[in-house]
Amino acid sequence: MIPVTISEEAMEFINEKINETGSKDLIVFFEGFG
């Protein structure tokens, strides 16, 4: 996975989604970040 720099708010959002859906679906969210 390519490392990316994201804001604290984005990190919190992603962490919430990981807790909800699991890390398997994380790649889907990164597609939404330009």
CHARMM-style PDB file with segment names, atoms N, HN, CA, C and O in Angstrom:
ATOM      1  N   MET     1       0.843  -1.196   0.000  1.00  0.00      PROA
ATOM      2  CA  MET     1       0.000   0.000   0.000  1.00  0.00      PROA
ATOM      3  C   MET     1       0.881   1.251   0.000  1.00  0.00      PROA
ATOM      4  O   MET     1       1.896   1.298   0.695  1.00  0.00      PROA
ATOM      5  N   ILE     2       0.501   2.236  -0.760  1.00  0.00      PROA
ATOM      6  HN  ILE     2      -0.324   2.197  -1.324  1.00  0.00      PROA
ATOM      7  CA  ILE     2       1.266   3.473  -0.842  1.00  0.00      PROA
ATOM      8  C   ILE     2       0.947   4.358   0.362  1.00  0.00      PROA
ATOM      9  O   ILE     2      -0.221   4.644   0.625  1.00  0.00      PROA
ATOM     10  N   PRO     3       1.976   4.795   1.095  1.00  0.00      PROA
ATOM     11  CA  PRO     3       1.725   5.691   2.224  1.00  0.00      PROA
ATOM     12  C   PRO     3       1.223   7.052   1.766  1.00  0.00      PROA
ATOM     13  O   PRO     3       1.697   7.589   0.765  1.00  0.00      PROA
ATOM     14  N   VAL     4       0.268   7.607   2.495  1.00  0.00      PROA
ATOM     15  HN  VAL     4      -0.117   7.171   3.308  1.00  0.00      PROA
ATOM     16  CA  VAL     4      -0.276   8.914   2.138  1.00  0.00      PROA
ATOM     17  C   VAL     4      -0.347   9.801   3.367  1.00  0.00      PROA
ATOM     18  O   VAL     4      -0.462   9.306   4.488  1.00  0.00      PROA
ATOM     19  N   THR     5      -0.279  11.099   3.163  1.00  0.00      PROA
ATOM     20  HN  THR     5      -0.186  11.501   2.252  1.00  0.00      PROA
ATOM     21  CA  THR     5      -0.400  12.047   4.268  1.00  0.00      PROA
ATOM     22  C   THR     5      -1.835  12.558   4.319  1.00  0.00      PROA
ATOM     23  O   THR     5      -2.347  13.106   3.343  1.00  0.00      PROA
ATOM     24  N   ILE     6      -2.479  12.370   5.474  1.00  0.00      PROA
ATOM     25  HN  ILE     6      -2.063  11.925   6.267  1.00  0.00      PROA
ATOM     26  CA  ILE     6      -3.858  12.809   5.620  1.00  0.00      PROA
ATOM     27  C   ILE     6      -4.019  13.595   6.913  1.00  0.00      PROA
ATOM     28  O   ILE     6      -3.202  13.479   7.826  1.00  0.00      PROA
ATOM     29  N   SER     7      -5.064  14.384   6.982  1.00  0.00      PROA
ATOM     30  HN  SER     7      -5.728  14.478   6.240  1.00  0.00      PROA
ATOM     31  CA  SER     7      -5.304  15.221   8.154  1.00  0.00      PROA
ATOM     32  C   SER     7      -5.803  14.385   9.330  1.00  0.00      PROA
ATOM     33  O   SER     7      -6.194  13.229   9.167  1.00  0.00      PROA
ATOM     34  N   GLU     8      -5.783  14.995  10.521  1.00  0.00      PROA
ATOM     35  HN  GLU     8      -5.466  15.934  10.653  1.00  0.00      PROA
ATOM     36  CA  GLU     8      -6.266  14.306  11.715  1.00  0.00      PROA
ATOM     37  C   GLU     8      -7.736  13.920  11.562  1.00  0.00      PROA
ATOM     38  O   GLU     8      -8.136  12.820  11.943  1.00  0.00      PROA
ATOM     39  N   GLU     9      -8.535  14.823  11.007  1.00  0.00      PROA
ATOM     40  HN  GLU     9      -8.210  15.716  10.697  1.00  0.00      PROA
ATOM     41  CA  GLU     9      -9.966  14.544  10.840  1.00  0.00      PROA
ATOM     42  C   GLU     9     -10.171  13.358   9.914  1.00  0.00      PROA
ATOM     43  O   GLU     9     -11.011  12.495  10.171  1.00  0.00      PROA
ATOM     44  N   ALA    10      -9.398  13.321   8.834  1.00  0.00      PROA
ATOM     45  HN  ALA    10      -8.717  14.023   8.626  1.00  0.00      PROA
ATOM     46  CA  ALA    10      -9.517  12.212   7.895  1.00  0.00      PROA
ATOM     47  C   ALA    10      -9.113  10.905   8.573  1.00  0.00      PROA
ATOM     48  O   ALA    10      -9.731   9.865   8.347  1.00  0.00      PROA
ATOM     49  N   MET    11      -8.072  10.964   9.404  1.00  0.00      PROA
ATOM     50  HN  MET    11      -7.570  11.809   9.588  1.00  0.00      PROA
ATOM     51  CA  MET    11      -7.612   9.767  10.096  1.00  0.00      PROA
ATOM     52  C   MET    11      -8.677   9.252  11.046  1.00  0.00      PROA
ATOM     53  O   MET    11      -8.914   8.047  11.126  1.00  0.00      PROA
ATOM     54  N   GLU    12      -9.322  10.166  11.767  1.00  0.00      PROA
ATOM     55  HN  GLU    12      -9.130  11.145  11.702  1.00  0.00      PROA
ATOM     56  CA  GLU    12     -10.387   9.766  12.682  1.00  0.00      PROA
ATOM     57  C   GLU    12     -11.539   9.131  11.918  1.00  0.00      PROA
ATOM     58  O   GLU    12     -12.105   8.128  12.351  1.00  0.00      PROA
ATOM     59  N   PHE    13     -11.884   9.728  10.766  1.00  0.00      PROA
ATOM     60  HN  PHE    13     -11.424  10.543  10.414  1.00  0.00      PROA
ATOM     61  CA  PHE    13     -12.957   9.202   9.935  1.00  0.00      PROA
ATOM     62  C   PHE    13     -12.631   7.789   9.469  1.00  0.00      PROA
ATOM     63  O   PHE    13     -13.468   6.889   9.534  1.00  0.00      PROA
ATOM     64  N   ILE    14     -11.400   7.611   9.000  1.00  0.00      PROA
ATOM     65  HN  ILE    14     -10.720   8.343   8.947  1.00  0.00      PROA
ATOM     66  CA  ILE    14     -10.971   6.296   8.516  1.00  0.00      PROA
ATOM     67  C   ILE    14     -10.979   5.284   9.658  1.00  0.00      PROA
ATOM     68  O   ILE    14     -11.421   4.149   9.481  1.00  0.00      PROA
ATOM     69  N   ASN    15     -10.490   5.693  10.826  1.00  0.00      PROA
ATOM     70  HN  ASN    15     -10.131   6.615  10.970  1.00  0.00      PROA
ATOM     71  CA  ASN    15     -10.473   4.785  11.973  1.00  0.00      PROA
ATOM     72  C   ASN    15     -11.879   4.343  12.346  1.00  0.00      PROA
ATOM     73  O   ASN    15     -12.093   3.184  12.701  1.00  0.00      PROA
ATOM     74  N   GLU    16     -12.831   5.253  12.268  1.00  0.00      PROA
ATOM     75  HN  GLU    16     -12.657   6.194  11.979  1.00  0.00      PROA
ATOM     76  CA  GLU    16     -14.219   4.896  12.556  1.00  0.00      PROA
ATOM     77  C   GLU    16     -14.718   3.865  11.559  1.00  0.00      PROA
ATOM     78  O   GLU    16     -15.394   2.905  11.929  1.00  0.00      PROA
ATOM     79  N   LYS    17     -14.379   4.071  10.285  1.00  0.00      PROA
ATOM     80  HN  LYS    17     -13.830   4.851   9.984  1.00  0.00      PROA
ATOM     81  CA  LYS    17     -14.820   3.140   9.255  1.00  0.00      PROA
ATOM     82  C   LYS    17     -14.165   1.779   9.422  1.00  0.00      PROA
ATOM     83  O   LYS    17     -14.788   0.752   9.156  1.00  0.00      PROA
ATOM     84  N   ILE    18     -12.906   1.763   9.863  1.00  0.00      PROA
ATOM     85  HN  ILE    18     -12.399   2.598  10.079  1.00  0.00      PROA
ATOM     86  CA  ILE    18     -12.229   0.490  10.106  1.00  0.00      PROA
ATOM     87  C   ILE    18     -12.958  -0.273  11.207  1.00  0.00      PROA
ATOM     88  O   ILE    18     -13.166  -1.482  11.106  1.00  0.00      PROA
ATOM     89  N   ASN    19     -13.342   0.443  12.253  1.00  0.00      PROA
ATOM     90  HN  ASN    19     -13.173   1.425  12.335  1.00  0.00      PROA
ATOM     91  CA  ASN    19     -14.048  -0.190  13.364  1.00  0.00      PROA
ATOM     92  C   ASN    19     -15.403  -0.721  12.916  1.00  0.00      PROA
ATOM     93  O   ASN    19     -15.867  -1.748  13.411  1.00  0.00      PROA
ATOM     94  N   GLU    20     -16.033  -0.024  11.986  1.00  0.00      PROA
ATOM     95  HN  GLU    20     -15.656   0.811  11.584  1.00  0.00      PROA
ATOM     96  CA  GLU    20     -17.370  -0.412  11.532  1.00  0.00      PROA
ATOM     97  C   GLU    20     -17.326  -1.564  10.532  1.00  0.00      PROA
ATOM     98  O   GLU    20     -18.124  -2.498  10.620  1.00  0.00      PROA
ATOM     99  N   THR    21     -16.396  -1.499   9.582  1.00  0.00      PROA
ATOM    100  HN  THR    21     -15.748  -0.741   9.509  1.00  0.00      PROA
ATOM    101  CA  THR    21     -16.436  -2.425   8.459  1.00  0.00      PROA
ATOM    102  C   THR    21     -15.260  -3.380   8.427  1.00  0.00      PROA
ATOM    103  O   THR    21     -15.336  -4.414   7.765  1.00  0.00      PROA
ATOM    104  N   GLY    22     -14.167  -3.066   9.126  1.00  0.00      PROA
ATOM    105  HN  GLY    22     -14.105  -2.226   9.664  1.00  0.00      PROA
ATOM    106  CA  GLY    22     -12.977  -3.887   9.059  1.00  0.00      PROA
ATOM    107  C   GLY    22     -12.004  -3.364   8.017  1.00  0.00      PROA
ATOM    108  O   GLY    22     -12.410  -2.701   7.063  1.00  0.00      PROA
ATOM    109  N   SER    23     -10.720  -3.659   8.196  1.00  0.00      PROA
ATOM    110  HN  SER    23     -10.391  -4.197   8.971  1.00  0.00      PROA
ATOM    111  CA  SER    23      -9.669  -3.092   7.347  1.00  0.00      PROA
ATOM    112  C   SER    23      -9.753  -3.576   5.905  1.00  0.00      PROA
ATOM    113  O   SER    23      -9.168  -2.953   5.018  1.00  0.00      PROA
ATOM    114  N   LYS    24     -10.460  -4.665   5.650  1.00  0.00      PROA
ATOM    115  HN  LYS    24     -10.935  -5.170   6.371  1.00  0.00      PROA
ATOM    116  CA  LYS    24     -10.546  -5.196   4.289  1.00  0.00      PROA
ATOM    117  C   LYS    24     -11.162  -4.187   3.335  1.00  0.00      PROA
ATOM    118  O   LYS    24     -10.834  -4.163   2.149  1.00  0.00      PROA
ATOM    119  N   ASP    25     -12.060  -3.351   3.857  1.00  0.00      PROA
ATOM    120  HN  ASP    25     -12.326  -3.370   4.820  1.00  0.00      PROA
ATOM    121  CA  ASP    25     -12.775  -2.412   2.996  1.00  0.00      PROA
ATOM    122  C   ASP    25     -12.095  -1.050   2.922  1.00  0.00      PROA
ATOM    123  O   ASP    25     -12.600  -0.142   2.262  1.00  0.00      PROA
ATOM    124  N   LEU    26     -10.944  -0.897   3.600  1.00  0.00      PROA
ATOM    125  HN  LEU    26     -10.534  -1.635   4.136  1.00  0.00      PROA
ATOM    126  CA  LEU    26     -10.288   0.407   3.689  1.00  0.00      PROA
ATOM    127  C   LEU    26      -9.909   0.943   2.320  1.00  0.00      PROA
ATOM    128  O   LEU    26     -10.007   2.145   2.074  1.00  0.00      PROA
ATOM    129  N   ILE    27      -9.472   0.054   1.421  1.00  0.00      PROA
ATOM    130  HN  ILE    27      -9.392  -0.923   1.621  1.00  0.00      PROA
ATOM    131  CA  ILE    27      -9.020   0.482   0.093  1.00  0.00      PROA
ATOM    132  C   ILE    27     -10.124   1.213  -0.654  1.00  0.00      PROA
ATOM    133  O   ILE    27      -9.843   2.092  -1.468  1.00  0.00      PROA
ATOM    134  N   VAL    28     -11.367   0.862  -0.388  1.00  0.00      PROA
ATOM    135  HN  VAL    28     -11.596   0.148   0.274  1.00  0.00      PROA
ATOM    136  CA  VAL    28     -12.492   1.507  -1.057  1.00  0.00      PROA
ATOM    137  C   VAL    28     -12.550   2.988  -0.698  1.00  0.00      PROA
ATOM    138  O   VAL    28     -12.857   3.827  -1.544  1.00  0.00      PROA
ATOM    139  N   PHE    29     -12.252   3.304   0.565  1.00  0.00      PROA
ATOM    140  HN  PHE    29     -12.003   2.622   1.252  1.00  0.00      PROA
ATOM    141  CA  PHE    29     -12.321   4.691   1.015  1.00  0.00      PROA
ATOM    142  C   PHE    29     -11.199   5.518   0.406  1.00  0.00      PROA
ATOM    143  O   PHE    29     -11.402   6.690   0.087  1.00  0.00      PROA
ATOM    144  N   PHE    30     -10.018   4.928   0.240  1.00  0.00      PROA
ATOM    145  HN  PHE    30      -9.853   3.976   0.500  1.00  0.00      PROA
ATOM    146  CA  PHE    30      -8.900   5.669  -0.331  1.00  0.00      PROA
ATOM    147  C   PHE    30      -9.168   6.059  -1.773  1.00  0.00      PROA
ATOM    148  O   PHE    30      -8.628   7.055  -2.255  1.00  0.00      PROA
ATOM    149  N   GLU    31      -9.994   5.291  -2.466  1.00  0.00      PROA
ATOM    150  HN  GLU    31     -10.433   4.482  -2.075  1.00  0.00      PROA
ATOM    151  CA  GLU    31     -10.325   5.634  -3.846  1.00  0.00      PROA
ATOM    152  C   GLU    31     -11.084   6.952  -3.902  1.00  0.00      PROA
ATOM    153  O   GLU    31     -11.064   7.636  -4.924  1.00  0.00      PROA
ATOM    154  N   GLY    32     -11.750   7.310  -2.816  1.00  0.00      PROA
ATOM    155  HN  GLY    32     -11.766   6.754  -1.985  1.00  0.00      PROA
ATOM    156  CA  GLY    32     -12.525   8.539  -2.777  1.00  0.00      PROA
ATOM    157  C   GLY    32     -11.676   9.777  -2.500  1.00  0.00      PROA
ATOM    158  O   GLY    32     -12.133  10.903  -2.695  1.00  0.00      PROA
ATOM    159  N   PHE    33     -10.434   9.567  -2.041  1.00  0.00      PROA
ATOM    160  HN  PHE    33     -10.063   8.652  -1.882  1.00  0.00      PROA
ATOM    161  CA  PHE    33      -9.556  10.708  -1.763  1.00  0.00      PROA
ATOM    162  C   PHE    33      -8.726  11.014  -2.991  1.00  0.00      PROA
ATOM    163  O   PHE    33      -8.018  10.144  -3.497  1.00  0.00      PROA
ATOM    164  N   GLY    34      -8.809  12.265  -3.485  1.00  0.00      PROA
ATOM    165  HN  GLY    34      -9.384  12.972  -3.074  1.00  0.00      PROA
ATOM    166  CA  GLY    34      -8.068  12.653  -4.681  1.00  0.00      PROA
ATOM    167  C   GLY    34      -6.665  12.963  -4.322  1.00  0.00      PROA
ATOM    168  OT1 GLY    34      -5.868  13.314  -5.192  1.00  0.00      PROA
TER     169      GLY     34
END
